[in-house]
Amino acid sequence: MHNAIATVSLRGTLEEKLVAAAQAGFRSVEIFENDLIGSALRPPQVRTLMEDIGLSCSLYQPFRDFEGMPGALRQRALDRAERKFDVMEALGTDRILVCSNCSPASLGDRPRIVDDFRELGERAAARGIRVGYEALAWGRHVNDHRDVWSIVEEVDHPAIGIILDSFHSLSRAIPSDSIRQIAGDKLVYVQLADAPLLDMDLLYWSRHFRNLPGQGGFDLAGYVAEILRTGYDGPLSLEIFNDRFRSISSRLIAQDGYRSLEYVRDAALRVLGRPAAMPAPQPPLRAEFVEFTAGAEDAVRLGDTFASLGFAKVGNHRTKKVTRWRQGEVNLVVNAEPKGFAQSYRIVHGTSICAIGVRVSDARAVMDRAAALGIRAYKPEGRPGRMAMPALRGVGGSLVYLVEDAGAEALWAREFEAAESPLVTEERPVRGIDHLAAVVHNDEFLSWQLYWRALFGLEGRDAQDVIDPAGLVHSQALQSPDGAFRLTLNASDARETLSSRFLAQGLGGGFQHVAMASDDLFAAAQALDAGGAAMLDMPGNYYDDLAARFGLDDDVIAAMARARMLYDEDGQGGSYRQLYTRAFDKLFFFEFVERAPAYAGYGAPNAGVRLAAQNRYRGATVGAE
């Protein structure tokens, strides 16, 4: 079983699509008819190009409006098929996709459909071709793969089989276990696509919103597991129709596509309890640290900021200009090294969050899984063996360090010596990191979701569209199954939103804010005020509305207003409180949250209020946003 991709999934000319697929590691492609028709290359030239770059054509598609056509239209359909067979011979492929008929002229007469496929089977067999019949979810008479299989069984011809497409099956909520009825040797081809769970016309949904496995809401692991049960050993292929993908680099989509197939195959094997080719995903146990890069002067300013937030400087690196600040289980690291990765990152992005550390049970297993998924490890040039912990490339060129759980405290002790100032021993209101938030280019929004899902097994939560005063921001939350590690990804097409301004200010995507968890946010607010922290002011209108929405006591509302606190409740009564700092030089900011155990969200109803408050500081030069 190998990975394939339909040329319709990629942008560019047919030649560009083929090269991108080959470079990403695909062994074969489905050639979409429109791509071939629009190409300057004749079919034999396309075949030569594929052979030169290590590809083959595993499917030609689609052949439309075939079965059940009345009168002269039936003969015309059979004649068209012969012409397509000629093209296939020139391309060097022996499989063709016949999708269920959508023509208003088509007849739903079952015996007629069976006879049509028997005739087509005779013609295909004479040419050494296998025909795959696919149920379009919006087919006029046939729109369910169970009906296709019933027809294929009745046709009973060696050249006629079935093609399964996950979108057509799962968009109609057809049970995946129905695939068990299909004989593996009659399964001609498998196409995969994920999609967000939407309530809309099936054709429009399919043509505009498909995405790669791991980027939507379908249970593709269960779907592929049922296909594996049949004994099918042909290509697993991607057929993606997506407006966003048509404007994104074909190289990025091809690379992500290959990764998505490796991911879903691995997940399906685990559903079946079969041996897998890579280690299982390990959800992070927690966010271990956040690393900032800063020059000497900004490092001092950062230290002052951290101190105002209640952090204590607890360590200096033994050999580098790196300091460690701590509060509860939150570690903030400031890297002021004049050379190396942090300095290179600083040149491009300025003073910023350049890396995060995640605590895992088995760092080696995570690295091995990353390699299998094509995720690059970080290897510092000219300094082999100097890394204290393994690292992977992350958002915007940042790093994701892997901290082995069993040796985490020993690692800190080995790398850092205690700071000269005494450790702060009094209890602090912050206990850990609740979540991290990254901003990415809109083109990379789905790509980074796949990265975290495929590598660490994070699960998607409901996507949100957040109203910024300057436009719409798309936000997707991801988290480990137990909620110990949470991450939000944000992107926007609007140029003046906070997210877009962050991308422009920092010359690319990266982590924008760190949310820290507290068990008593009112106590945290008092400590922040006492420390002189620059907090984000909230409008009085918000608190008037808050009182009306939740029926809170007047004294509680007044206390929240004094603390600049935001508040939300879910439908089960779980509550969520939030405080925000002003941003450091328009580049990053901090959030403090008190989360009830049952509350699974991120205060989405408050996001517009927060963004409007940050927008009021746009013109400031210090602590803006």
N, C-alpha and C positions, 0 to 999 in steps of 0.2 A: 504494500500500500504506500503510495507516494503522494506528495503535495502537488496540486495543480491550481491554476487560477484562470478565470475567464478574462479575456482581453477587455471586456466591457468594464471590468472593475478598476481599470487604470486610466489615467489621462494620457493624452498625446496621440501621436500617429501610431499605426500598428507596429512599425519598426521600433519606436521608442518603448512601447509597451512590452514587446518581446524581450528587448535588452534588459529592461528593468526586472522582468520576471526571472530571467536567467541569472542576473547578478544577485538576486535575493535568494537563490538556491532552488527555485522550482524546476522540476524535471519536465513538466508538460504544461500545455495551455489549452483552454477551450478557445477556439477562434470564433468570435462573434461576427455574424455575417456582415453587419454594417461596417465593422472595422475593415474587413477584407474589401468590401465594395468601394470604400473610400480610399483605399491604399493605391499608391502608384505602382506597387509591386504586383506582378502576376503571381498566381498560386504556386507555380514551380519555384519562383524566386523567393517567395515566403518560406517554402519548405527548405530551400538551400540556406537561407538566413538562420532558420531554426537549428538546422543541423550544425551550422558553424558555431553557434553559441551554446550548444548542448541542450536544446529543447526538442520536444516532439509535440505534435498536435494530437491530443487525446480525445477531442470531441469537436464536431462542427455543429453550430447552433445559431438560431433556432429555425426549425422548419415548421411554419405556421399553417393553420387552416387546411388541414389534410382530411381528417376522418369525417365521414357523414355528409360529404358534399353531394348535392343533387345533380342529376343529369350530366351535362357536359363538363360541369365543374369538377366532377370526380376524375374524369380522364385528364383534365388539365392538372390536377393535383399530382397524379401519378407521373405525368410528363415532367412536371417541375422537380419531382423527386429524382428522376433520372439525371437531370441537369445538375442537381446538387451532388449526386454520387460522382459525377465527373470532376467536380471541384474537389471533393474529398480525396479522390485518387491522386490529384495533382498535389494536394497538401500532405498526403501520406497518412491519412487518418481513416479508421474503419468504424467510427461510431458517430451517430447523428442523433440529435435531440428533436423529437417531434412533440410539440406542446399541444395540450388539448385545445380543441377548436373554439374560437371566440366569434367566428363569423355569424352574422344574423341569418345567413343562408344555410347554415349547417343544420343537419337533422340529428335528432337524438335517438334515432332508431338503433337499438343495440345490435341486432343481427347485421345491419348495414355497416356499423363501425367495425365489427369483428371481421366481416368480409374484406373491408378496405385494408385492414392490417395484414390479413393473410396474403392479399395480393402484393402489398408492399414488402412483406417478408420474402416472397418468392423473388422479387426483383432485387432486394438487398442481398439475399443469399447468393445470387448469381454473380454479385460483385464483391463478395467477401466482406459485407458490411453488416453491422449490428445496429438495429434501430431501438432507441430508448424512448418510451412513451412517458410523458410527464404530465401530471395534473396541475394545471394553473389554478390558483386559488379562486380566480374569477372566470374560469372556463364556462362556456355557455351550457354545456350538458354534462361535462365531466370536470369536477373540481376537487376531488378527494383521491389521495393515492390508493385508498382501499378499492375504489371503483376501477382505477387503472389496473391494479393487480388482478382484479376479477376478469377484466377484459383480456389482459395478457394471458391469463390461464386458459380462457376459452379459445383464444387465437391458437395457442399451443404450437407456435412456430419457433424453431431454433434461432431465427434471426430477429425475433421480436421480444423485447424485455421492457423493464421499467426503469425510469430514472426518478430518483428521490431528490427533492429540494426542500431543505429544512424550512425555508420561509413559507412555501405553499402549504406545508403540513402544519407548522406550529402557529401560523397566523390564524388558522381556522380551528385551533385547539384540537387537532386530531391526535388521539392518544398515540404516543410513540411505540407502545408495546404492540400496536397493530402491525409494525414492521416485521414482527416474528413470523407472520404468516407468509412472508415473501421468501422464495427460494433464492439462496445466495447466487446461484449460477444464472439467474434471470435478472439480477440487479446489474444493469449496464453501466450506470454512472451515479455518483453522489455529488450533489452541489450543496454547499453550506453558506448560510448567511444568518447573522444575528439581526436584531432590530429592537429599538425601544418599544415598550408595550404601549401602543396607541389605539385609540378608538376612532377609526377613519375608514374611508373606502379602501378596500384591499389593494386595488391596482395602484392608487396614489401612494399608499403606504409602501408598497413594494418598489415602485419606481424612484422614490425620493429618500427613503429613510432606512434602507438596509445598512448594516455595518458588519464589521468583522466579528467573529466569535470572541466573546469576552468584552464586547463593547455595548451589548444590549441586554435584554431581559429574558431571552428564550433559554430553555434548558437544553442546550446543545450537547452537553456531556451525556445526558440520558438518551438523546436522539442518536448520537453516534454510537453509544454503547449497544443500542438495539441493532444498528447496522452491522457492528462487529459480530454480534451473535449469529447473523446469517451466514458468516463465513466469507463475506465480500472482501476482496483483496485488490480492488481497483483503486483509481485515484480518489482522494478527497479533494474536492475542488471548491474554490471560492467564486461565487457569482454575486457581485455587489453592485447595486444601483444606489448611488448616494450623491446628492448635489454637491456636498462638501468635498467628496473625494475627487470630483471632476476638476477641482481647482487646486488640488494638493499635489505635491511632488509624487510622481509615479514611483520613485525610488522608496520614499517613506511608506507608501501604501503597500508596496510589494514586500518590503521588509517586515512590516507589521502583519501583513497577511500570512507570511510564512510562519511567524511567531505564533499567530492565533491558531493555526492548524496544529502545530506542535503542542500547544497548550490544551486544545480541546481533545486531541487524541489521547494525551496523557490522562486527562480527567476522565475520559470514557473508559480507559483501561482500568482505572481505579474503581469506577462504578462496578465493573465486572470482577474485580479482585484479581486481575491478571497482572503479570510482571510489566513494569513500565521502564522506559528508557532513561528516565531522569528521576532524581529524588523528589519526594512529595513536597508541595509548597508548605512553607513554614510561616504562619502569620507572626508578625513581630510581637514580642512579649510586651514591649513598650518603646516609646521614643526615649533613647538614652541621653542624647545631647543634641544641641543645636550649635553649629559653629559659625561664627561671624568672621569675616575678613575685614581688617581695618589698618590704616596707616597709624603711625605713632600718635599723632594728635587725636585722630578719631577713636583710637583705642582708649585714650583717657576719657573722652566724652562718653563712649559706650560704658565704661566702668562706672562713671557717675550716674548714667541712666539706670544701669542694673542696680546700683546701690539704692537709688530712689524707689525702685520696685521691690526692695526688701531682700535683694541678693547679697551674699557675702563672698568676697574673694577668698577662695579656699586653697588655691594652688597655683604654682608657677611651673611651667614645663622645665624639665631638667636640662634640656639642650636647645630649646627654641623659644622665640618670643611669643609665647602662648600662655594665656591665663585661664583659669577655671573659676567660674562663679556658680554658686549653688544656693538653692532654696528648696527644701523638701527633697524630692527626687528629680528636680529639674536642674540640669547642668547646662550652662551657657558658656561656650568657649570662645575666646577672642584670639584670633591668629593675626599677629602683626609681623610675621616673618617677611623680610625684604626680598625673598626669592622663593620659588616653589609654586605649588598649585594655588594656594590662597592668594599670593601676590598676583599671579596671572589672572585669577578670577576677579580680583580687585581692579585691575587695569581695565577690564571690560565692563564690569557691573558697578564699580564703586564700592563704598562701604556697604556690605550686604551679607545676607545669609548664604554662605558658600557650600555648606554641607550639613547633613543631619546624620546622627548615629541611631541605629535601631538595634535593640537587644534581641538576639535570637538564640535558640537552643543549640543549633549546629551551623556555624558560619560556613564550614566547608561544603555542606550540603546545599546551602543557598547559592554559593558560588558555582557549584556544579550545575545546579538547575538553571542559573543565569546563563551559563555557557551554552547549555542545550537550547535555550530560547533565543540565543543570539544577542544577549545583553552584554555589553562590553565591561570588562573589569578595568579598574584604574591601575595603571602601572607607571609610576613616576620615572621619567627618563633620567638615566645616569645615576640613579640611587637605588639599585636593587637591594632588597632585603631591609630597607629603612622603614617600611610601613609597620606601624604598631598594630594595625588591624586591616583586614581586607576591605576593599571598597569597590563600588560599582558606579558607573556613570549614571547621573540622574537628571532631573529637570533642568533645562537651560545650561547644561554643562556642570551643574553642581555634583556633589558626590553623596552617595549613600554608604556610610560605613557600617560594617557588621560587627557588633560587639557580642562576643560569646558570653552567654549568661553565666556559666560556671566560673569564668575568670574575670568578670567585669570589675569587681572591686580591686582585685590584684592588678589589673591593667591601669586603673587610675593611680594606684599607689606606685606602680613602677614608672609611669610616665611623668608624674607630677610630684613635686615636693611641697610640703605645707607652706602656705603663704606666711609672710612675716607677721601680719596682723592676726590676732587671736580669732578662732572660729566663733561665729555667733551661735550661741547655745539656746537662746530663748526660742520658743515655739513660733514658727512663721505660718502665715495663713495659706501659703501655696504648698500643695503636696505633690503635684506631678503635672505632666503635660496632658491636657485634654485632647487637643488636636492641633495639627499643623495645616496651614493653608498656602497653596501655591497658585500662582497666576501663570498661565501658559498662553501661547498664541492659539488663536481659534483653530488653525490648521492642525495643531498638535493635541487638541483637547481629547479626542478619542484615543489617540496614540498613547498618552500617558495613563489613561484609565486601563488600557490593556496591559501596560507595563506593571502596574501594581497588582492587578488581578492575577495575571499569569505568573508573576514571580512569587508573590507572597500570599496568594489566595484571598486577597481582600474582597469583600462583598460590597456591591453598590447599594446605596440607599436612594430614595426618591430624588430625582434631579429637580432642581429649582431654577426658575427664571427670576432673577433679582432685579428690581428697578433701581438703577442709578439715576441721578438727576440728568445725566448726559446720555442715557441709553440703557440697553438691556445687557445684563451679565448672566451667562449660563454657569451654573454651579452644580457640581456632582460630588457627593460625599461618598467616601470609601472607608471601610473599616474592617478590622479583624472580626471573626465571628463572635468573640467574647467582648468586643468593644475596647480592648486594652490599647489598641492603636487606631487612631482616626486621622483621616486626611481629607481635605476638600480641595478640588481643582476648580479653577474659575477662568473663564475666557469671555471675551466680548468682541463683537465686530465694530462697535461704536468707538470712534477714536478718542473721545473725550471722557470716557468712563474712568473711574479710579483704576480699574484693572489695566486698561490700555495705557494710561499715563504711567503706571508702574513699569510696564513693558518698555515704554519709550525712555523713561528716566534711567532704568537699569540696563538698557540695551539687551533685552531678552527676558525670557521667562525665569521664574525662580520662586522661592518661598517668600511670601509677603508678610505673613503674621504667625505668631505663636500664641496659642490659647492655653492658659494654665488653669488647672483645676484647684478649687478651694472648697473646703467643707463649710465655710462661713464667709460669704462674700461681703457682708456688712463689716465684719472684722477686717477683711482684706482692704475694703475701701478706706477704713480709718487708718490702717497702716500705710496705705499709699499716700493719703493726704499728709500724714505725719512725715513721710519720707520726702515730700515735695515732688512727687511724681506728676508729670504733665499729663493730665487726663482729658479725655474728649468730652466736651459739654453736650448735653442733650436738651432739646427744646421743651418748654413748658407744655406745649400742646400735646406732646406725646403722653405726658402723665395724666392729663385730663382724659384722653382717650383710653388710657390703661385702666383708669378707675371704672370707666363705663363698660369696658370689655370683660373684666374679670371680677368686678364687684369687691375689690380689695378694700380694706379699711383705710380711712383717710390718713391715719398716722403711718401706715405702711407705705402708702403712695408718697407721702411727704418725705419719709426716710429714703426711699429710692430716688426721689428727685434730688435730695441733697447729695446723695452718693453718685449721681449721674448714672444710675443703674437701669438697665433694660431688663424686661421680664417677658416670659412666655409660658404657656401651659399647653400640653397636648390633650387629646380627647380623653385620656385615662387619668387626668389629674396630675401627671408628672410636671414638675416645674423646672425652669431654666432661667438663671440670672446671669447678666453679662455686664462687664465694665471694659472700656477701651482706653488705651493710652493715645496720646497724640503720636504721630509718626516721626521717626528719626530721619530727618533730611529727605522726607517724601519717599523713603525706600522700604521701611518695614515698621510694624507696630505690634503691640501686645494686647492680648485680651485675657481677662480673668473671668472664669465662669464657675457657677455652682450648679451642678447637674443632679437632679433627682435620679435615682437608679433606673426608674422606669422611662425616663425621658430619652428618646433616641435621636432627636433632631439637633439643630444648631442655631436655633433662634431665627429661622428664616423670616418670620413676619417682621422682625426688627431690622433686617438688613438694609432696607430702604432708608430708614431713619438714620442708621449709622452712616451710610454712604452720604446722605445729605449733610450730616454734621461734619464729616470729613471734607466734603466739598467746600464748606464755608471757609476752610483754612487754605485753599488753593494758592492764594497770593502770598502767604507767609513764607519767609525764607528760613526760619528755624522751626523745627518741630511741625512741619506742614502736614497737611492731610488730616 
